[in-house]
């Protein structure tokens, strides 16, 4: 199945993700708002604050927040297991696992921040900033992942599959929507990625801006077909957009994959440090009894 076929499931997935993120982020925001007076209190004065035994890292709420955040960050590893273990290859779509991985990678660190009560120093600081680096680089990785065409299963398409899909889209524009060759050539020019000599860091900065500009120009281009029936007009616009984006991604195929490889080199060490200090933190907490006890 192609990226186009996967698009049919996107509205449902988007709605579920919106509910999950909305609920989780609202809860985190409410907890942060309710605890703001304590978090704003200087460290030396916090033991005298009424919420100290509740919101300190080992408090009645602070400790469960840390446990929940750590659990989510451990659950993130299930995506790697699903991706690498052949025995799990039939256990759900890889794209859904990635959505779960990212959700845990967003909400987990936020809960850990509340658990820390914004008190970050010493050895904990290294773990904390590694966690921040993992979360931040995760957003970058998700963007690069989206630039690589995928099948419905979530696995990356081969260059031959992308080229075949591109041929299908061109045929649909030409035969179903009766676009002349000149119009197809115009869409091709709009999707040109620009300077081939651009460095990889510059390309990374330019990619989202160029894609937004492409969508804007394409929206203006398709307005000349507003006389068509609404359903046909929407199908034409969707096919044009798929064709332009896929062509652009095909032209940037090698460079995008190189960026994704470099991202893995940066992301994995931060993740390793984060998990190492997570284990050490839990071990020390259990050894010293600093946990559920107030």
C-alpha positions, 0 to 999 in steps of 0.5 A: 500500500502506498502513502496515498492509501495511508491517507484515508486513515489519517482523519481518524488517526488525527482525531485520536491523537488530538484527543490524546494530546489535548487531554494530556497537555491540559492535565499537565497545564492544570498541574503546572498552574495549580503548583505554580505558587510552590514552583515559584518559591525559592528553594531555601523556602520550599520546605515551609510551603504548604504544598512541599510534602505534596509537590516535592520530587518525593512527595505524594504527587511529585513521586507518582508524576516521576513514576508516570513520566519514567514509565512513558519514557521506557514505553518509548522503547517499544517502538524500537522493538517493533521496528527491529524484531521480526516477531513483532512485525505484524503487531500493528502499523509502524506509523501508529507505533511512531505516533505512540513513541512521540506521544510518550516522548512529549508527555513523559518529559513534561511529567518528569519536569513536574516531578523535579519541581523545576529543581535541576542541578548536579547530576540530575541536570545532565539527565534532565538536559539529555531528556530535553535534547532527546525530546527536541531532536525527536521533533526534528526526527519526526519532520525528517521521517515525514519527508521520506515516503512511506507505505501504509504499514509505516515502512519506508518506500523504495525509490522504485515504489516512489517513482511508480507512485509518481507515475500513477499520479501523473497519469491521473492528472493527465487522463482523469483530470485532463491536465495538458502537458504544459500544466504538468510542467508548471507543477513540476517547476513549482516542486523544484527544490532549488539550489542543488549546492545548498549545504545539508544544514542550510537545506534542513532550515530551508526545507519546511519554508520551501514546502510551505511556499510550494503549498501556497503557490500550488493553491494559487495555481489550482484556483484556475480550475474553480469552475469544476464541481466541488468534489472534482475540484478537491480531488484535483487539488489533492492529486496536484499536491501529492504529485508536487510533494512526492516529486520534490521528495524524490528530487531530495531523496538522497539528501533527505536520507543523509540528513536522517542518518546524521539525525540518528547519530545525534539522537541515539547518544542523548537517548543512551545518556538519558536512560542511563541516568534514569536507571541510576536515579531510580536505583539511588532513590530505591536504595536511599528510600527516597520515594513514597515516604514523605 
